[in-house]
Amino acid sequence: MRVALGCDHGGFPLKAVLVSLLESLGHEIIDCGTDSLEPVDYPRYASEVAKALLEARAERGIVLCGSGVGAAVAANKVKGIRAGLCHDTYSAHQGVEHDDINVLSLGARVVGPSLAKEIVMAFLKARFSDEERHRRRLALVVELERTGEPL
């Protein structure tokens, strides 16, 4: 699978751990930056991950920042992106299975490397269930995205 991976300075240390994991599992990585601990703005890197998905250069995305919150918020502002902030394996696989998330957001200062690896594996192994109730709910999310107005 082609995975776009982006982070800010807060996520940079965890990024190296995840690159190693993804490579060991045979995934192709699209590195969307950053490449150091120098302070940067997370929306730029979340946007690069989103762009890789929208351009079909990647099938899934992972964004990292200190808490994971900012990166998830930024990614979710891009039409067609459904980012889920997950700090446990259940949320990671259920987010794909029920909500068809295509971007995983992790807080590098919240989860340690071992748990982060487990979460990433759960996210990448999961598939959308395609059950009617989940398609119906996803259609409502897409409508919210399309109009920008409450249902």
LINRA-V486955 format. One record per pair of residues at least 24 apart in sequence whose ideal C-beta (glycine too) atoms are under 8 Angstrom apart, sorted by the first residue. I is the first residue (numbers start at 0). J is the second residue. Records with the same first field share a line. If there is no record, write none. Layout:
BEGIN
I = J / J
END
This chain:
BEGIN
0 = 26 / 27 / 58 / 59 / 123
1 = 26 / 27 / 28 / 29 / 56 / 57 / 58 / 59
2 = 26 / 27 / 28 / 29 / 57 / 58 / 59 / 60 / 61 / 123
3 = 28 / 29 / 31 / 47 / 48 / 51 / 52 / 56 / 57 / 59 / 60 / 61
4 = 28 / 29 / 30 / 31 / 48 / 60 / 61 / 62 / 63
5 = 30 / 31 / 32 / 33 / 44 / 45 / 47 / 48 / 60 / 61 / 62 / 63 / 70
6 = 32 / 33 / 41 / 44 / 62 / 63 / 64 / 70 / 107
7 = 33 / 38 / 39 / 40 / 41 / 44 / 63 / 64 / 65 / 69 / 70
8 = 33 / 35 / 36 / 37 / 38 / 39
9 = 41 / 63 / 64 / 65 / 66 / 107 / 108
10 = 41 / 62 / 63 / 64 / 65 / 70 / 105 / 107
11 = 35 / 36 / 63 / 107
12 = 36 / 107
13 = 63 / 105 / 107 / 112 / 115
14 = 63 / 107
16 = 112 / 115 / 116
17 = 61 / 63 / 115 / 116 / 119
20 = 116 / 119 / 120
21 = 119
24 = 120 / 123
26 = 123
29 = 56 / 57
41 = 69 / 70 / 73
42 = 69 / 73
44 = 70
45 = 69 / 70 / 71 / 73 / 74 / 77 / 82
46 = 73 / 74 / 77
48 = 74 / 102
49 = 74 / 77 / 79 / 80 / 102
50 = 77
52 = 79 / 80 / 101 / 102
53 = 77 / 79 / 80
58 = 101
59 = 101 / 102 / 103 / 122 / 123
60 = 101 / 102 / 103
61 = 102 / 103 / 104 / 105 / 119 / 122
62 = 102 / 103 / 104 / 105
63 = 104 / 105 / 106 / 107
64 = 104 / 106 / 107
65 = 106 / 107 / 108 / 109
66 = 106 / 108 / 109
67 = 104 / 105 / 106 / 107 / 109
68 = 104 / 106
70 = 104
71 = 102 / 104
74 = 102 / 104
78 = 144
79 = 144
81 = 140
85 = 118 / 122
86 = 110 / 114 / 118
87 = 114 / 118
88 = 117 / 118 / 121
89 = 121
91 = 118 / 119 / 121 / 122 / 125
92 = 121 / 122 / 124 / 125
93 = 125
94 = 122 / 125
95 = 122 / 125 / 126 / 127
96 = 125 / 126 / 127 / 128 / 133
97 = 128 / 133 / 136
98 = 133 / 136 / 137 / 140
99 = 127 / 133 / 137
END
